Amino acid sequence: MALSGLRPAREQYNQAIADALGGAYQLYVQDVFGQAAGNQTYYMAKWMKLKAGTYTAVMYVDDSGTLSIDHAVVATAAIGTNPNSGEFTIAADGVYRFDCIYSNVPADTPAYMAYQLIRDGQTVEVSRANDFIADIVPIPDKALGPKPPYSDDVRLTYPVFLPLPNWKDGVTERIEWQTDVMISESGAEQRRPIRLHPRRSFEATFLRWEENRTLLDTTIAGVGQSPLLLPLWHDMTATENNAPAGSVDIFGQFRVKDFNVGDVVMFNRGTTWDYETNIIAGLDIDAGHMTLTFGLQSDTPKGTRLYPVRVAQIREAMNGQQMTDSVSQTQVRFFCTENYDLTPSWSDFPIYTRTGLHIFVLPEDWGSSNEITSDRLTYNFDNQSGPVVVVDPGGQNYGTVKKSYTIKGRTADRQFRQILFALRGRTKTFHLPLDTNDFILSRDINPADGALVVRRCGYTQYIGGTQETKRDIMVELYDGTRIPTTIISSRIVGGEEWLFLSQSIPATSRNDVRRIGYIPVARLDVDGIEIKRLTDSAGVSQVSLTFKFFDDRRIATPLPLS
C-alpha cells in the first residue's frame, strides 16, 4: 500500500547496487519495500546544488523511472540486470529542483530508484533518502520549502548549533595569545608574540528538557568534532524592519557588535527550527543597514533575532548531569576556527611622557578584593650542611596583582577587547595604577618645594630610590585630574618625608587630592583572558586580569651569582 500525503523518502541497502553505484541506496516511497501498489507512480523531490557542467546519471530502477531537473527529464531507466545511464548538461551554477520518479506495474512487488551522479569523472552524489520529500502524486514546489541560495562557501554547509545557553551561569569567552618570555638571572625580559591572531573559545551551560534535551544530545553526538556554526549569543540584535522573502536589506543596531562583511549570520524568527543562515555582503554601521549575499528564504518580521555566527568545533568531552529522565544540564566548550581580529586601541588611556607608555586607568570593580604578591628573583645555594646562601642578582622587587572589572555596555565591551588586542597577551608594557593610597600628604602641594611632603611611611629608609617599581607615582584629584610623575630622591625631615619629583605639580590643596599611588611599569601575567558574559542584550560582562609589575629592562649584563 502506498503512503498517503507528503512523507520523507525511505531507503534500503543492497550490496550489489551499492557496489555498482558508488554506495547508492535504493530509494522507495511505499510502506513496505516489497509491496508496491500495482500500476502506481511514486514521486520524490528535493532542492539540489549543482555546478555547471556535463553530468552522467547511472541508475537502477524497478520497474521504470526518470530523473528530472526543474521538471525537465534528463535521464530515463527501466528494470534490468545492468544499470541505465544518460548524460545531461547544467548551464550555470545554481540550486535546482531534482525529481526522482518511478513506477511499479505488478502489485505487491519491489519498486525503487537508485542513482549515481558523476561530473568530470568524480561522483557528485549517490542516492540517499536525506532531504527527499515523497508522495504518490506530483509534489508542488511549495512542499519543498524555500529555495536555498547557491553558494560555494563551505560554511553554509555546516550544521547550526541551535540550543540556547542557560544565562543563569552566563557564557564564558576565552581569548588566548601566546607569548615567549625569556627572563635573565637579573630579571631583564625579552618578549616575543607567537600567534598572529589569538585563539577564541566559548563555554556555556545548557539546561534542557524534553525534546530540547534530545536536540542537544543528538547535536553533540552527531556533529562530534566536525565544524559547526556557533551563534554568538551575547552579540544578538533584533531586526528593525519587516523583510519579505527575497529581500537582502536588513536594518538594526550593528555598531560595536561582532558583525563584519563576509561573516555568516543567523536569523531566528522565534522557534528553534524557524531559522536560516546567510552571509553579510555589505554593512553600513552609521545607517544601521546590512546587505545580505542571498535573498531571504522566508518572510522575516521586525524583531527577529539576528546573531553573528562563527565556525567552531567541540574538541573536549561534554560534561553534565542527568537530573531526571527528561531534564539534563550540560557544559560545552566551543573552539572557534576562524581568525579573530580587532583593531588594537588603548582607548582614552593617558600617556606618561617620561616613558612614552600608556597608563592603564580602567576603573576596577572593588566588589572583590585584589590578590597581590611581592617577590624577588633570587637563587638559593644549599650544601645541606651549612647555612643556605641566597643571592639576588637583580636587586629588584617585582609583584603581581589580580584585579576585577565589570564591563557595562556594548561600546565599553568593544573598547575593552581592543585594549586586549593592544596588550597582545604578555607582550606589551604600560603603567599600572595599583589603586592604593601609598602616600598621605601632610602639607598642601607647593610647586616651589619641588617635592611632595607626606607622612613618614618608610620610603626613604627602606626604598631610597633603589626599586624601579616604587618610583613612578600618580597624583589623583577628586575632579578627575591625573598627574603622573617620578620620585627622583627623598629625605626624612622630622616626622615627614620629602619626595622630590622629576616635574613640578601645580599648587594643590591636600584636601583636593584623592590619593597618591604607585604606577609601576607592568604587563599582563597571563596570555589567556576569560570574559564572563552575563547577558545577551545589555553587553554586561565581568573579567579578572592578572598583572606583573617589574623593572622592565631589555639589556641584562651578566652577573656572578655571588
C-alpha positions in Angstrom: 0.0 0.0 0.0 1.3 3.4 -0.9 1.8 6.2 1.5 -0.9 8.9 1.5 0.3 12.5 1.6 3.8 14.1 1.9 6.3 11.9 3.7 10.1 11.6 3.9 11.5 9.1 1.4 12.8 5.8 2.6 15.9 3.8 1.8 17.2 0.3 1.7 20.8 -1.0 1.3 21.6 -3.6 -1.4 25.2 -4.7 -1.6 25.3 -5.3 -5.3 23.7 -1.9 -6.2 25.9 -0.1 -3.7 29.0 -1.7 -5.3 27.8 -0.7 -8.8 26.8 2.9 -7.9 29.4 4.0 -5.5 27.5 3.4 -2.3 24.0 4.3 -3.5 20.9 3.2 -1.6 17.6 2.0 -3.0 15.0 4.8 -2.5 11.3 4.0 -2.2 8.1 5.6 -1.1 5.7 2.7 -0.4 5.0 1.4 3.1 6.8 -1.9 2.5 9.7 -2.2 0.1 8.5 -5.4 -1.5 4.8 -4.5 -1.6 4.4 -1.6 -4.0 0.9 -1.0 -5.4 0.2 -2.1 -8.9 0.3 0.5 -11.7 1.4 3.1 -9.3 3.8 6.0 -9.8 5.8 7.3 -6.9 7.4 10.8 -6.6 10.4 12.1 -4.7 11.8 15.6 -4.9 14.3 18.0 -3.2 16.5 21.1 -3.9 19.9 20.2 -5.1 23.0 22.4 -5.6 24.7 21.7 -8.9 27.7 23.3 -10.6 27.8 24.0 -14.4 29.0 21.1 -16.5 28.0 17.8 -18.1 26.8 15.0 -15.8 26.3 11.3 -16.2 23.4 9.7 -14.4 23.8 5.9 -13.7 20.6 4.3 -12.5 18.9 1.1 -11.3 15.1 1.1 -11.2 12.2 -1.2 -10.7 10.1 -1.1 -12.9 10.8 2.2 -14.7 11.7 5.7 -13.8 13.1 9.2 -14.7 15.3 11.8 -13.2 14.3 15.5 -13.8 16.0 18.8 -13.3 13.5 21.7 -12.8 10.7 19.4 -14.2 12.7 18.6 -17.4 13.5 14.9 -17.8 17.3 14.4 -18.1 17.6 10.6 -17.7 15.3 7.5 -18.0 15.7 3.9 -16.9 13.9 0.6 -17.0 14.3 -2.6 -15.0 17.3 -4.7 -15.9 20.4 -6.5 -14.7 22.6 -3.7 -15.9 22.5 -0.1 -14.9 21.0 2.5 -17.2 22.9 5.7 -17.9 22.4 9.1 -19.6 24.0 12.5 -19.9 22.7 15.9 -19.2 24.1 19.4 -19.0 23.8 22.1 -16.4 24.3 25.5 -17.9 25.1 27.5 -14.8 25.9 27.0 -11.2 22.7 27.1 -9.1 20.2 25.4 -7.0 17.7 23.2 -9.0 14.7 21.1 -8.2 15.6 17.5 -8.5 12.9 14.8 -9.0 13.1 11.0 -8.9 10.0 9.4 -10.3 9.5 5.6 -10.6 6.5 3.4 -11.5 5.6 -0.1 -10.4 3.4 -2.4 -12.6 2.6 -5.7 -10.8 1.1 -5.3 -7.4 2.9 -6.4 -4.2 6.4 -6.4 -5.8 9.5 -4.4 -5.0 9.9 -1.0 -6.6 12.6 1.6 -6.1 15.1 4.1 -7.7 18.8 4.2 -7.1 21.3 6.5 -8.9 24.8 7.9 -9.1 25.6 11.4 -10.5 29.1 11.8 -12.0 30.8 15.0 -13.2 34.3 15.1 -14.7 34.9 11.6 -13.6 34.0 12.4 -9.9 31.0 11.2 -8.1 28.8 14.2 -7.1 26.0 12.4 -5.4 24.6 8.9 -4.8 21.0 8.2 -3.8 20.2 8.6 -0.1 16.8 9.4 1.4 18.1 12.5 3.2 16.2 15.7 2.2 13.8 13.9 -0.2 10.1 14.6 0.2 7.9 11.8 -1.2 4.3 11.3 -2.3 2.1 9.3 -4.6 1.1 12.4 -6.5 3.3 15.1 -8.1 4.9 17.3 -5.5 4.4 21.1 -5.7 7.3 23.4 -5.3 5.9 24.9 -2.1 6.1 21.5 -0.4 9.9 21.6 -0.7 10.2 24.9 1.3 12.0 28.0 0.2 14.7 27.5 -2.5 18.0 27.7 -0.7 20.8 30.0 -2.0 23.6 28.8 -4.1 27.0 29.3 -2.6 30.4 27.8 -2.8 31.1 29.0 0.8 31.6 25.8 2.7 30.5 27.5 5.9 26.8 27.3 4.8 27.1 23.5 4.6 27.9 23.2 8.3 25.2 22.4 10.9 24.0 25.2 13.1 24.2 24.7 16.9 20.6 25.6 17.9 20.3 25.1 21.7 20.3 28.3 23.7 22.5 28.6 26.8 21.3 29.0 30.4 22.0 32.7 31.2 21.9 32.0 34.9 25.6 31.0 34.6 26.5 33.3 31.7 28.7 32.5 28.8 32.5 32.5 29.3 34.6 33.7 26.4 38.3 32.9 26.3 40.8 34.9 24.2 44.3 33.3 24.3 47.5 34.8 23.0 50.9 33.0 23.2 54.0 34.9 24.3 57.5 33.7 24.5 59.1 35.3 27.6 62.8 35.0 28.4 64.0 36.2 31.8 67.6 36.7 32.7 69.1 36.0 36.1 68.8 39.7 37.0 65.1 39.9 35.9 65.6 41.6 32.4 63.0 40.3 29.9 62.7 39.7 26.3 59.2 39.0 25.0 58.0 37.7 21.6 54.4 37.2 20.5 54.0 33.8 18.8 50.4 34.0 17.4 49.3 36.4 14.8 45.7 36.0 16.0 44.6 34.9 19.4 42.6 31.7 19.9 39.0 32.2 20.9 36.6 29.8 22.6 33.2 29.9 24.4 31.9 27.8 27.2 28.3 27.7 28.2 25.9 25.7 30.4 22.7 24.3 28.8 19.7 23.4 31.0 17.5 21.4 28.5 14.3 19.3 28.9 12.2 17.0 26.8 12.8 17.4 23.0 15.3 20.2 23.6 17.4 17.9 25.7 17.3 15.4 22.9 18.3 18.1 20.4 21.4 19.0 22.5 22.3 15.3 22.8 21.9 14.5 19.2 23.7 17.6 18.1 26.8 16.8 20.2 26.7 13.1 19.2 26.1 13.7 15.5 28.5 16.6 14.9 31.4 15.3 17.1 34.5 17.4 16.4 33.4 18.4 12.9 32.9 22.1 12.2 29.6 23.7 13.2 28.1 27.2 13.1 28.0 28.8 16.6 25.8 31.8 17.1 27.4 34.5 19.3 24.5 34.7 21.7 25.9 37.7 23.6 26.0 39.8 20.4 22.5 39.1 19.3 20.4 42.1 18.0 16.8 42.4 16.8 16.0 43.4 13.2 14.2 46.7 12.9 12.3 46.1 9.6 9.9 43.7 8.1 11.8 41.9 5.4 9.8 39.8 2.9 11.2 36.6 1.3 13.8 37.5 -1.3 14.9 40.7 0.5 18.6 41.4 1.1 18.1 44.6 3.2 18.2 44.3 6.9 18.1 47.2 9.4 19.3 47.0 13.0 21.8 48.1 15.6 25.2 46.7 14.4 27.6 49.2 15.9 30.3 47.7 18.2 28.9 44.2 17.7 30.6 41.3 16.1 29.1 41.8 12.6 31.6 42.1 9.8 31.4 41.9 6.0 31.9 38.3 4.9 30.7 36.8 8.2 27.9 34.3 8.4 24.7 35.4 10.3 21.7 33.5 11.5 18.1 34.7 11.7 15.8 33.1 14.2 12.2 34.0 13.9 11.0 32.8 17.3 11.1 29.0 17.3 14.1 26.6 17.4 13.6 25.4 13.9 12.5 28.6 12.2 15.9 29.8 11.3 18.1 30.5 8.3 21.7 31.4 7.6 23.2 34.0 5.2 26.4 35.9 4.6 26.9 39.7 5.0 27.7 41.3 1.7 27.7 44.9 2.9 27.4 46.8 6.2 26.7 50.5 6.8 27.2 50.9 10.5 26.1 54.5 10.7 22.8 53.8 8.8 22.3 50.5 10.6 21.9 48.8 7.3 23.1 45.2 6.4 23.1 43.9 2.9 22.8 40.1 2.6 24.5 38.0 -0.1 21.4 36.0 -0.8 17.7 36.8 -0.6 15.9 35.7 2.5 14.1 32.3 2.1 11.1 33.3 4.2 9.3 36.5 5.4 11.3 37.8 8.3 9.3 40.1 10.6 10.6 43.0 12.6 12.1 41.8 15.9 13.6 38.7 14.5 16.7 37.7 16.5 19.9 38.2 14.4 23.1 36.5 15.5 26.7 36.8 14.2 28.0 33.3 13.7 31.4 31.7 13.9 32.8 28.4 12.7 33.6 26.3 15.8 34.4 22.8 17.0 33.6 20.9 20.1 37.1 19.4 20.9 36.6 18.4 24.6 34.3 15.9 26.3 30.9 17.2 27.2 30.2 17.3 31.0 26.9 17.5 32.7 24.2 16.0 35.0 21.2 13.9 34.1 18.7 15.4 36.5 15.6 13.4 35.5 14.6 11.2 32.6 13.8 14.3 30.6 16.0 17.1 32.1 19.7 17.5 31.9 22.3 20.2 32.5 25.4 20.2 30.2 28.6 22.2 29.9 30.0 22.5 26.4 33.1 24.4 25.2 33.4 25.6 21.6 36.7 26.4 19.9 36.4 29.0 17.1 38.4 28.0 14.0 38.3 31.4 12.2 40.9 34.1 12.9 39.8 36.7 15.4 41.0 40.2 14.8 40.2 43.6 16.1 41.9 47.0 15.6 44.2 47.5 18.7 43.4 50.6 20.7 44.5 52.0 24.0 41.1 53.8 24.3 41.4 57.1 26.1 44.3 55.9 28.3 46.7 58.8 29.0 50.4 58.5 28.2 53.2 59.2 30.7 55.6 61.4 28.6 58.7 60.3 30.6 58.4 56.7 29.4 56.0 57.0 26.4 53.8 54.3 28.0 50.1 54.3 28.4 48.6 54.4 31.9 46.1 51.6 32.4 43.3 53.7 34.0 40.4 51.2 33.5 38.2 51.5 36.7 38.3 48.3 38.7 35.4 46.6 40.5 36.1 46.7 44.2 33.3 44.2 44.7 36.0 41.6 45.3 39.5 42.1 46.8 42.6 42.3 44.8 45.0 39.4 45.1 48.6 40.6 45.5 52.1 39.1 45.7 55.6 40.6 46.1 58.8 38.8 45.5 62.4 38.9 44.3 64.2 36.8 41.6 66.6 35.0 43.9 68.7 31.9 43.9 69.4 29.6 46.8 72.5 27.6 47.4 72.3 24.8 49.9 75.1 22.4 50.6 72.9 20.6 53.1 75.5 21.1 55.9 75.7 24.8 56.4 73.6 27.9 56.1 71.5 28.4 53.0 73.1 31.2 50.8 70.6 33.4 49.0 71.7 35.7 46.2 69.7 38.4 44.5 71.5 39.3 41.2 69.0 41.9 40.0 68.3 43.5 43.4 64.8 44.4 42.2 61.3 43.8 43.6 58.5 42.5 41.4 55.0 41.6 42.2 51.6 40.6 40.8 48.1 41.9 41.3 44.8 40.4 40.2 42.1 43.0 39.5 38.4 42.5 38.7 36.5 44.6 36.2 32.8 44.9 35.2 32.3 46.0 31.7 28.9 47.7 31.0 27.5 48.4 27.6 28.4 47.4 24.1 30.8 50.3 23.5 32.7 49.6 26.6 32.9 46.0 25.7 34.3 46.7 22.3 36.8 49.2 23.7 37.9 46.6 26.3 38.6 43.9 23.7 40.5 46.4 21.6 42.6 47.1 24.7 43.3 43.4 25.0 44.5 43.4 21.4 46.8 46.3 22.1 48.3 44.4 25.1 48.7 41.2 23.0 48.9 38.9 26.0 52.1 39.3 27.9 53.9 41.3 25.2 53.2 45.0 25.8 54.1 47.1 28.8 52.3 50.0 30.4 52.0 51.9 33.7 49.6 50.1 36.1 48.0 52.2 38.8 47.9 49.9 41.8 44.9 51.9 43.1 46.4 52.2 46.5 46.8 55.3 48.6 50.5 54.9 49.2 51.4 58.5 50.3 49.3 60.8 52.5 50.1 64.5 52.2 51.0 66.3 55.4 51.0 69.7 53.6 49.4 71.3 50.6 51.4 70.8 47.4 53.7 73.8 46.8 55.4 73.8 43.4 58.2 75.9 44.8 59.2 72.9 47.0 59.6 70.6 44.0 58.5 67.8 46.3 55.6 66.2 47.9 55.7 66.4 51.7 54.0 63.3 53.1 53.6 61.5 56.4 56.6 59.3 57.2 56.0 55.8 55.8 59.4 54.2 55.4 60.1 55.1 51.8 63.4 56.9 52.4 64.5 54.3 54.9 63.7 51.1 53.0 63.4 52.1 49.3 65.6 55.2 48.8 65.0 55.2 45.1 66.6 51.8 44.5 63.4 50.0 43.5 62.1 50.7 40.0 58.6 49.5 40.9 58.5 52.2 43.6 59.5 55.3 41.6 56.6 56.2 39.3 53.6 57.6 41.0 50.3 59.3 40.1 48.6 62.1 41.9 44.8 61.8 41.5 42.5 64.7 42.3 38.8 64.5 43.2 38.0 66.4 40.0 39.4 63.5 37.9 42.8 65.1 37.2 45.6 62.6 37.0 49.2 63.8 37.3 51.9 61.1 36.7 55.4 61.9 37.9 58.6 60.1 39.2 60.3 60.2 42.6 64.0 61.0 41.9 65.1 61.2 45.6 63.7 61.6 49.1 64.7 62.5 52.6 63.3 62.5 56.1 62.6 65.7 57.9 61.2 65.1 61.4 58.0 63.1 61.1 57.7 63.9 57.4 59.2 62.6 54.2 60.1 64.9 51.3 59.6 63.1 47.9 61.5 65.1 45.2 59.9 64.8 41.8 61.0 64.8 38.2 58.5 67.6 37.5 56.6 70.2 39.5 53.0 69.8 40.4 50.7 72.9 40.4 49.7 74.3 43.8 47.0 72.0 45.2 45.3 71.7 48.5 45.8 68.4 50.1 42.0 68.2 50.6 41.6 68.1 46.8 43.9 65.1 46.5 42.0 61.8 46.3 45.1 59.6 46.5 48.8 59.3 45.6 49.8 55.8 44.5 52.4 53.8 42.6 52.1 53.3 38.9 54.9 50.8 38.1 55.7 49.5 34.7 53.7 46.3 34.2 52.4 43.8 31.7 49.8 41.1 31.8 51.0 38.0 33.6 48.7 35.7 31.6 48.1 35.1 27.9 44.6 33.8 28.3 41.7 36.1 29.3 38.3 34.9 30.4 35.4 37.3 29.9 32.2 36.2 31.6 29.2 37.3 29.5 26.3 37.9 31.9 23.5 38.8 29.4 22.7 38.6 25.7 21.3 42.1 25.4 23.0 44.8 27.6 26.6 43.9 27.0 27.4 43.4 30.7 30.4 41.2 31.4 33.0 40.5 34.2 36.7 39.8 33.8 39.7 39.4 36.0 43.2 40.4 34.8 46.5 39.4 36.5 49.3 41.9 36.1 53.0 41.6 36.7 54.8 44.9 37.7 58.6 44.8 37.5 61.8 46.5 36.4 61.3 46.4 32.6 64.8 46.1 31.2 65.8 44.6 27.8 69.5 44.6 28.5 71.0 42.3 31.1 74.7 42.5 31.9 75.8 39.0 33.1 76.1 39.0 36.8 78.0 36.5 39.0 75.7 34.5 41.3 77.7 35.5 44.4 
